[in-house]
Amino acid sequence: MAKKGKKKDPAKKFALQAAKESKANKKAEKRVKKEAKKEQTNDDHDNDTDNEHTDTNIQKTIQHDDIDALLHAYQKQSLELSTPLIEILGATPEGVDDKHGSLNFTFPYPPRGNFTLTLCPTSNEMYMFGGEYNNGVENVVFDELLCWNPDGKPDTELDEVKKNHKEGIWRRIISPNPRPPPRCSHTMVFYNHALYVFGGELATAENYHHYKDIWKFDIKTNLWTEMKPRNKGGPTSRSGHRAIVWRHYMVVYGGFYEAVRESPRWFSDLHVYDFSTNTWIECNYSKLATTPPERSAFNFAILGGSDVAYVSGGYSKLKNPAPGSKAEGRVFTDCWALHLKGLESGKSPTWERVSRKGEYPSQRSGTACGVWKNKMLVYGGVEDEETDNHRVKSIFYDDLFAFDMERKRWFRLNLKKKAGERRRRKKGDDKVNEQEKQIEEEDSDTDDEGIDGEATSSGWDLGKLRSNMFAFIDGDGNVVYEKIEDDDEEEGKAQEVSKESPSPDVCDTDTGYEPDAGGNESSADTQDLKKEGLSNAAACTEKDVVQKMVAPGPAASLPFIANSEVMVLGEDGAPIAVSRKTPLPRIKAQIVVRGNTAYLYGGILEVGDREVTLDDLWSLELQKREEWVCIHPGSMHRQVWKGAESDNESHISTDHGTGGNDSDDEDDFYEFDDIIEEGEDAEEAKAARKAAKKAAKKAKMMGVREEIKFLNEKMSLHDPNSTPQIGEELAGFYARTAVYWTQQAAESLKASITANEEVSVKELKREGFSLAKDRYESLKHVLDRLNELESTQQESEERKDKKKSKKDKKDKDKKKDRRR
């Protein structure tokens, strides 16, 4: 018998074994990585071309993989952990399975919106948590925690590789339980070497839930802890709120809440969490106090080293006082100052309305907000205008504004010309040169010191969005084109065919796009490019590829594709990204400032009913402000949108698959030619499929109605006394119909007793309950089936009633979602 002292602890034994396996795996990965890089260095140009071709096919295959498989692999790995695991994204070749069976990318994948990106000032790294991704069919919500080091370099001995690496290093931090569940539209702040996550929502097809929990992530140990405040109170469950840190407090304001059986609510309450005591501080205001209206998705920032925070913009739905009227959505343009100094003496913070001065942004929502020195930065956003028939006209913005929190004044931050491009003055004009030099050396916002009023922004409307993002890939791998209105000036013009082929991932093109500086400069540039035939980007024009794909035929039968600043078509017909000079317009992005550099990541862009989730990363040196630098172009052009069938009137499908073997490319082109030439047959086939689908639905609903009628007649379900109600338990059923069953019991016992015998009330009740129980149990399965059939019928009728206004409702629902 072994001695007790020599018996090993099973937990320690498991941890030791796991550590050995992890060390062996790291050595193997490093060896494989070194050998792969060595082989890549020795490859000639032809092999490089073949590798690029293979990588392209791998990327295409990735687009058709189920995202649930990626999440399942991540969740399975998380459950098996006993200690935190750090994974470097891109440690294995992009798109290739790693040892855990999941796909590895150099940047977070899938892309996501409504996430948080928080700077850790002690390490100058940024932490991303949560978010959601919608592909038109399902909405995936994440619980991943990732860390990005902008200065990170790959682990390699090749100095040239390290020198040319500008993307930084992303790490995935997988912590053992406990850890926060998946969520989006939450807040995350940094305090004392830890990250604090509060609230948010889980919005999937199966679940819709709001949170009010607080989670702490210790950056030193990489472990999560759920903080349970020592006192009651605190904010209710919500999402779309905002939070800042002041001294040892987390200040939470606003937010949104919605439940299945409750009307949506927006909040204007203020709550303060004390990190030092793990308690909530209640902030109460009288009805006469001046406070902002309730809102969500607003800008919230604090001036460093001061006691004043600022709230700007936001969205909510306010009740309409008119009888019978519905609540109306409102986008706020106001600005409020929150004075926090009273918290130290136990008083509630006070609010102060701030008037708008300077050049302030137009009415919009969904903006990204960050802080640089004494300025609150605001980027992007969308303006929705409700037109006739309740249609929503959306304009997305790509401009940057700053609110000086000391002077309480807005400024527009346009890009400046580079030093070598600035207009040179004559040597004799020394005074002018001195003035220019002085202006350039001053703070950037002083250039617009004298401008007052709302900024003029052209933005991107639906027409411009569709013409620039004219193609995408559907769930079946087909290239789908947006239906774009024909331009009379462009219909008869032939485009030159270039012999050069674009690169498989990003096409280097000077788009001629200038940042939005008011007016219609961007639109004017696009028109100039149209007139010139994109002479500077002939090698990357989608028209060239269309000419190769389309057989000669009537011009009217071709889908009109305008010159795009965003994407072109590759030789295989799949969309290819165009390198841009500035970020796309967007909502729900994150902007973080590190030193004097602003980083803009991700966001969402809507092209009609199609939702494009962006994952590109940009940087801007705020002092010079000469150019946006694209750190990562993103995977927008490779995303799959499975909701294309939801809006058949807005899209033209080519039935051209992006997957498959290369030998099928020519056949795919001829299939596309047949569709173009035989447009009428294609329309007839489409109409026939639509009619067959409609007939099948009609037959199905007729069968449902017949089965409901049969069950009602056979089981006598029309009598409320003998039929339980939906969801009614046996006790409730008998209590409601006791008189009826007592009468039935009396009639039933008449035949079994003699004239001299008497039946007591207790016996009647017992017999009545027995009859009711038999009836209840005999109908239980029938009622369940009937309930299912009636639900199906009700859903069908509701869909039929809403069919005519489906698109309008979708626009209004999206408008509501954007505001949270």
N, C-alpha and C positions, 0 to 999 in steps of 0.2 A: 504493500500500500504506500502510495507516494505521500511524502510529507506535505502538510498544508502550506508550509512556508514556501515551497518550491512550485506551487500551482500558479500558472500565469493567469492574469486577468484577461478574459476573452476580449474585452473592449480594447485593451492595450495591444493585444496580439493582432486584432483586426486592423487597428490604426497603423501598427508597424508594417504589416503586410501591404496595406494600401500605400504607405509612403514608399516602400521598395518598388512596387509596381509603377507608381507615378514617376519615380526617378528613372526607372528603366525605359518608360515610354518617352520621357523627355530626351534621353540620350538617343533613342532610336529615331525620334522625330528630327533631332538636330543632325544626325548622320544622313538621313534621307534628304533633308533639305540641302545639306552641303553638297551631296552628290548630284542632286537635281540642278543646282546652280552651276556646278562644274560642267555638267553636260550641256547646259544652256549656253555657257560661254564658248564651248567648242563647236557648237552648231554653226553651219554655214547659212547663207541668206535663204536658200531654198527651204531648208528645214524650218527656219523661222517662219516662213510663209505658211508651211503646212501646219505648224503649231498654232498659228493665229487662226487658221481655218478650223482646227479641231476645237480650240477654245470657243469659237463662235458657236459651233454645234453644241458644246457643253452648255453654254449660256442659254441657248434655245431650249434645251431639254429641261433646264432649271425652271424656266417659266411655266412649264406644264406640270411640275411637281406640286403635290398638294402641300400647302403651307402648314396644314395640320400635322404633317409628318415631321416637319422641323420642330414644331412646338412640342410634339409628343416625345421626340428624342431628348429635347432640353429638359422637359419635366421628369422623364424617367431617370435621367442622369442626376437631377437635383434630389430626387427621393433617395438615391443610393448613397448620398454623401454623408460623411460624419464630420468632415472638416471642410472649410472653404476651398474652392477650386478656382484658379485663375487661368483663363484661356486667352491666348493672344489671337485676335481675329486675323486671318490671312496666314496663319502658321503653316497651313497646308495649301496646295495650289487652289486657286479660286474655282469654286464649283465642284470640287472633288470631295468625295466622302472622307471624313477623318475617322479616327479609331472609334469614335462614339456613334458613328452612323449618321451624323448630321452634316449639313452643308456649311462650309466655312467661307466667309467673305471677309475682305479687308475692312469693310464698313458694315454697320448694323444692317441686317436684312431679316425679314422684309422691312420696307420703309414704313414709317409710322407718323401719325399726327396726334395732337393732344398729349404729347409727352412732356417731360420736364428735362431741362439741361441746366445744371447748376455748377458754378465755378467753386472749386476748393482753393481758397487763397493761399493756404499753406504749401500746397504742392503745385499750384497753377494748372491742375488737371480739371477736366469737366466730367461730371457724372450725369448719365442719361438713365431715366427710369420710366417704365410704363409706356403707355401710348396705345393706339389702335390703328388697324389697317383694314380698309374696306375694298374688296375686289368686285363689288356689284352683286354678290350673292351672299357672302358671309362677312361678318365683322369680327375680326380677331383682336383680342385685347391682351396685352403683354404684361408680364411681371419681371422682365429682364432688367438687370442693372449692368450698365456698361460704363467704362471709364475711358476717356480719350486724352492722351498726352500729345499736344500739338508739336512738341519738340522731340517726340520719340523716334528712334531709329531702329531698323531691323537688326536682329542678332546675326550678323554676318561678318566675315573677315574681309569682305571686299569694300575697300574705302570708297570706290566710285559709286557703289550702290547706296551706301550711307549718305554720301554727299548729295546725290540726286533725289533722295527720298524726302518729299515735302508734305506727305499726307499725315505724318504722325503715326501713332500706334493706338489701336483700340483694344481694350481688354474686356472680356466678359467675366463678371464676378458671380460665381454660383455658390451661394451660401446654403448651409443645411437649415432645416426647419428649426425654429419658426421664422417665417418671412412673410411679407405682406402679399395678399392675393392680387391677381391681375387687376389693373385699373387704368383709367385715363382721366384727363381733365382734373387732375389733382394738383397739389402744390408740394414743392420740395425746397427746403432752405438749408443753409449751412450754419452751424454754430458749434464752436469748441470741438473741432476735429470729428464732427459727426454730421450726418444728414438726417433731416426730419421730414417725413412724408405725412401729409394730412389729407383726409377726405378723398374725393374722386368718385368715379362711377365705373361699374362693370356693365357694358352695353353690348350684348350678343343676342343671337336669335333665341337662345334658351333662357338667358338671364338678363335682368335689368335691376341693378341694385346700386344704391348710393352708400358711401362710407362716411363715418365720422371718427375713425380710429387714427391714432398717431403711432408711427413706427420710426424707430431710431436705428440708423446704420452707422456703426463704429468704423471709421476709415482705417484705424490701426489694426483691428482684429478681423475686419470683413464679416462681421456678424450682425444680424438684425435682432432687435428687441422691441416688442410691443409695449409702448408706454401707456400705462393705465393711470390717469390722473387721480390724485388722492382725494379730490373733492368732486362733488356732482356739478352738473351744469355743463358749460361749454357749448360750442355750436352744434346744431343738429346736422344730420347727414346732408351732404351737398356736394356739388361739383361746380366747376367754372368759377370758383372763388379765387382770391389772390392772397398771398402772404408775404410779409417782409420781416426782417429781424432788426430790432432796435434794442441795444444794450443786451440784457439777458431775457428779452421777451420775443415771442413770435406773435405778430399782429395779423389776425385773419379778418378779412372783410368780404361781405357780399356772397354771391353764389346762387345756385339754382338747384331745385329739387323737383322730381317728377316720379310718380308711381302709377301703377296700372289703373287703380281706382280712385286716384286723387288728381285734382287739377294741378298743373305746373305752378310752382311758386318761385319767386325771386326774393332775395334777401337783401336787407340794408343794415343788418346788425353787425356790430363790431365785437370781436372776442380777442382776448389776450392770453397767451399761454406763457407761464413763467418756467423757463428751463431749469432754474436753480431749485425750485420747490416742487416741480411736477404738478402744478395746479393751474386751473383756469381762473382768470380774473373777469368778473362780470362788469360789463359797461352798460349802464342804463342811462336813458335820455328821456326827458319830459316831452310831452306832445308839442310844446312850444319851442323846443330846441331846433336849431337849424342843422339839418342833417341831409345828406344826399339821398335821392330816391334809390330804391332797390335796383340791383343790376348784377350782371355776371360778365365774364370775358372783357374786363376793363384793364387799363394800365395802372400799375401800382408801383411806386418807387419812393425811396427815401434819400434825402440829401445826406451824404456821408459826413459824419461828425456833428450833425445837427439833430434837432428834436422834431423836425417837420417832415411828414410824408405827403405824397400827392397822389390823388386819384383822378383819372381822366378817361372819358369815354365809357363804353360798355353798352350792354343791351338788356332789355327786359320787356315784358308784356304788361301793360297797364290796363286796368279796368276802365271800360268806357261807361261814363255815367248815364248814357242814353239807355232807356229800357229796351231789353231784347237785343242789345248790341254785344258783340264779342270783344274780348280783350284785344288791344291793338299793340303790335310790336313797335318799340321805340329804340332808336339808336341815339345815344347820348353824345353830345359834343362839349359838355361842361367840364370844369376842372375844380377840384376841391383840395384844400390844404387840411391835413390832420395834425394837430398839435399834440404831441405825446408826452410832454414834460409833466403833466399832472399825474401820470401813472406812478411816479416815484413817491408822491404824497398821498396815494390812495384815491385819487380823483379820476374820473373818466376823461379820456382825451376829448378835445373840442374840435369842431369842424368850422371851416371858413370857406366861403365861396370865393373863387379866384376868377377874375375877369380874363377873357382871352385877349392877349396882346401879341403883336408880331405877326408873322406869316404862319398860321396854324393849319393843320390838315383838314380836308373836307370831311363831311360826315361819313363815317365808315365804322366797321367793326371787324373783329378777328385779327387785330394788329399784334405784332410782336413787340415786346417791351424789354429794354435793358437800361443799365445805368453806366454812364461814363463821366467821371469826375462830378461836376455839379449839374449834369444834364441827364434827363430822362429821354432815351432814344425810342422812337416809335417807327416801325417799318411795316409797309404793306397794308393789308386790309381789303375789305370789299364794301361797296355801296350797293344796296338793293333798292330798286324803285318799282313799286307796284303799278302796273299799267292796266289797260283795258282787260276785261275778263279775268281779273285777278292774276294775271301773269306777272312774273317777277323778272325785271331786267337787272342783271348784275354787272358791275364793273369792278375789276380787280386792279389793285394798285401795286406799284413797285418803287415807290419813293420813300425817302428817309427824312424824318423830322427829329428835331431836338427841342425839348422844353427845358429852358434854363431855370433851375429850381431856386436860384438866388435872386435873379431879376424877374422871375415869373413871366417869362416871355418865350414865345415859340419862334423857331428858326427852321428854315428848310435847308437840308444839307445836300447840296448838289455836288457832283464831282467837279474837280478843278482840272484844268489842263496841266499836263506835265511841264516841268521846267523848260525842257527843250522845245516845247510846242508853243510856249507863250509868245505873244507878239513882242518883237524887239523894238525899242524906241531909239531914236537917233541919239548919238552921243551928246549933242549939244543940249538936249532937253534933260538936264540934270534934275530939275525939280520934279518932272513927271516920273523919272526913274526912282527918285527917292520916295515919292508917294506910293508907287506900285510896290516897292520893296517893303514899305511900312505896312501896307495893307496885307501883303502876303505873310508877313511875320506875325500879324495879329491873330487872335483867335478866329477860327474859321467862320463863326456865326456873325461876326461883325460886318461881313460883306452885305448882309441883308438887314442891317440895323434899321433902315428907314422904311421897310416894307411892313404894312399892316393889312390885315384882312385874311380871308380864307384863300389858301393856295389853289391855283388852277392846275389840275392834274388831268391828263387825258385818259390814263388807265387803259385797260384791255377789256373790251366788251366781248359779247359772245361771238360776233363775227370774226374779230381778230383772233380770239382763242381757237376757233375752229380752223381758220385758215393757217394758223401756225402749228396746231396740233392735229393735223388732218388725218392721221392714221394711228391705229393701235391694234393690238392682238386680242382676239376674243378667247373664250374658254376652250374652243376647239382648235386653236392654233391658226385661225384665219386672220388675214389682214383686213381690217375694217376701216373704211374711209368715212369721215364726217361728210354729211351733205352740206355743201357750201354753195351759196347763191352765185350764179354766173355773173361775171363782169363783162359788160358789153365790149369794153375795150380790149379784153384779153381773149375773147372767144376765138377770133380768127387768126391770132398770132401764133406762128410756129416757133418752137423753142429749139435752140441749137443743141445737138447731141454731143456730149463730151465723151471722149474715149478713155478718160481717166476714171478709175473706180475708187469709190470712197473707202476709207479704212473700216474695218469690221466693227468698231465700237464707237469712236467719236470722229466726226469729220471736222477738220480744222478749217474754219471758214470765217472770214471777216463779214459779219452780218450787216455791218453798217448801222447797227443799233446804238443809239445814244441813250443814256439814262433819262428818265422822265424829268424834264425841267420846266414843265408847264406847257400848255398849248398842245399841239399835235405834232411835235417834232418826230416822235417815233413813227407815227403813221405816215408822215411825209417821207421819211427815209425808206419805208417799205414801198411806197408808191414809186420812188425813184429807182429802187431796185427792180421793180416790175418793168418799168420802162426800159431800163438798160439790159433786161434779160439776165440779171445776176451774172454780169460778166466776170466779176471777181470771184464768183463761187460756181463757175460752170462745172467744175469737177464734182460738185456735191449737190446738184439740183435734182429734186425728185422728178421733174418733168422728163429728164433724160431717161430715167428708168421706166417711166410710164410709156415713153415712146417705144422702148424695146419690148414692153409687155403687151402693147395694144396693137392689134392689126388695123390696117387702114379702114376707116369707116366714118360715119357722120360725126362731126365734132360734138354735136348736141348729146350723143350717147355716152360721152366720156364724163367721168366725175371731175368737176372743176377743182383743181388743186392750186392754190395760190402759192407764191413764193413764201417760204417759211423761214423764220429766224430761229426756229427751235429744232426742227428735225428734217431729214430727207429720207428717201428710200434707198436701201442697199440693192445690190444686184439680185438678191433673193426675194426682194419685195418687202422685207421687214424694215421697220423704222430704225433710223440711225440718228444719234444725237449730233447736233451742230454745236461746236464750241462757241460760247457766248462771252460777251464782255461784261454783262451785268446779270444779276439773278432775275429769275422770272417773278412776276407778281404772285402773291400767295397770301393765305390766311393760316392762322394757327401754327406759325413757325416759332422758332426760339432764337433769340439774339442774346449773345453773352459777350461781355467785354473783358478782355484780359490785357492789362496794361493799357496801351493806346490802340489796341487792335480789336475790332468788333468781328465776331463770328456769327454768321447766319446759317442756320441748319434747318432743313426739312420744311414741312408745312403741307398745305392742301390747296389744290387748284381745281376748279370745276369747269368742265367744258360741256355745257348743257346738263344732261343727266349723268354724265360720266365724271367720276371723281378721280383725280390724279393725285396720288400721294407722293410728294417730293422727298428725296433723300440726298439732295445735293448740298455741298458745304462750301461757303464763301467766306472770305476775309476782307476787311477794309481797314487800312491804316487811317485812323480818324484824324490825326494831325495833318498829314499831307492830303489825304482824300483825293488821290489822283486816279485810282482805279480799283475795281473789285477784282480780287484774285480767286479763281476757281480752284479749290483744293480737291474737291471730288465732284465729278459731273453728275453723279447719281444714276439711277436705273430707271428713270421715268420712261424712256423710250422702249424699255424691255418689259414693262409691266403688262400684266394680263388683266383685262376688264371683262368679267363674265356677265355683266349686266347689259350687254349690247342689245339683246333681244327685247329689252324693256322699252326701247324707243326706236321701233323699226322705221318710223317716218324720218328720223334724224340721221340715219346712217346708211351707207351703201357697203355691203359685204362683197369681197372679191372671191370668196371661197378659195382663197389661196393660203395653204398651210405653210407655216414657217418651220415646222419640224420635218422629219423624214430625211431620206437620203438625198444627196446632192444630185443623183442621177435623175431624180424626178423633177428637177427645177424646170426643164424645158416643157415637160408635160403640164406643169402647173401654169406656166405662161400661156400655153395654148388653151387651157381651161378658162383662164381669164379672158382670152381673146373671144372665146365662144360666148361668154357671158355678155361681153360688150356688143358683139355683132348680133346676137340673138336676144336682144333686150326684151322684146315682146314675149318670147317664149319663157324667159326667166320670170317675168312679171306674172305670166299665167301660172307657172309652176308655184310661184310664191302664193298667189291667190288661192290655188287649189289646196296647198298645205294649210293655209289659214282657214279655209272653209271646212276641211276635214277635221281640223282641230276643234273648230266651233261646233261641228256636228257631234263629235265625240263627247264634248262637254255637255251638250244638250241631252244626249242619250243617257249620260251618267246621271244628270239631275232628274230626268224623268224616272229612272229606276229608283232613285232615292225617294221621290214623292210617292211612287207606287208602294214601296215597302213601308213607308210611314202610314199610308192609308190602310194597308193590309193589317199591320199590327194593331192599329186603333180599333178596327172593326172586330178582329178575332178575339182580342183580349178585353174588349169593352172598356177601353181606357178613357172614354169620354166622361164616365161617372166619377166625380171627385171624391165621393165617399168610399169607393172601392179601389181607388188608384192612388198610390203614394205620389207625393210631389217630388220634383227633382231635388236630390240632396237630402230628402227627409229620412230620418232614422225610424226604426220600428216603434220606439216609444212615442215619438212625436206623431207618427201616423195613427197609432191607436188613440192617443189622447185627443186628436182632432176629430176622429170618426167613431168615438166610443158608443154614442147613442145608436148609430147605424148598425154596428156590429152586435150590440145587445139585442136589437130587434131581430137580426138574422139568427142569433143564438136561440131566441125564444121560439121562432118558427121552426128551427132545426130540431129542438127538443120536444116539440109537440108530438111528433110521430113516434118517439121512443119512450114516452111515459104514459101511465094510465090516468084516468080522469080523477082518481082520488089522490094522486101524488102531486106534491107542490115543489116547485123549483125555487131555491133561495136566490137572492140577488147576487150573492157571492158566486154561486154556481153559474149564473147567467154571465157575469163578468168574465169568469174563467173561460167559459166556452166562447164568448165573444172575442176574447184576446187570442184564443187558439185559432179561430177562423181568420182573424186579422193577420196573424203571423203566417199562416199558410198562404194567404193571398199575397202578402208582402214578399215572401221568399220565392213564390212562383213567378212574380213579376220583376224581380230584381234584375235579372239578366236582360229581360225584354226592355226594361226602362233604360238600362245602360246603353243598349243598342239604339233605342229610340232617341236618347239624348245625343248620341253620336251623329245620327242621321239628321236630326234637327239642327245641330251645330253646322254640319256640312251645308245644309240648305240655307241657313242664315248667312253663312260666309259667302255662298254663291250669290245670294241676293244683294248683299252689301257690295260685293265686287261689281255686280252689274249696275247698281245705282251710282257707284263712284267712277265708272269707266270713263264717262265723258269728261269728267274734271280731274282725271288721274294725274295728268302732267302738271296742272296748276297746283294741285294739292302737294305734289312732290316738291315743286319749287318752294312752296310756302313752308313745308316741313324742313327742307334743307336750310331755308332762311332762318328758321327757329334754331336748328342745330348749330349753325355758324355763330350764333350770338352767345352761346353758353361759355 
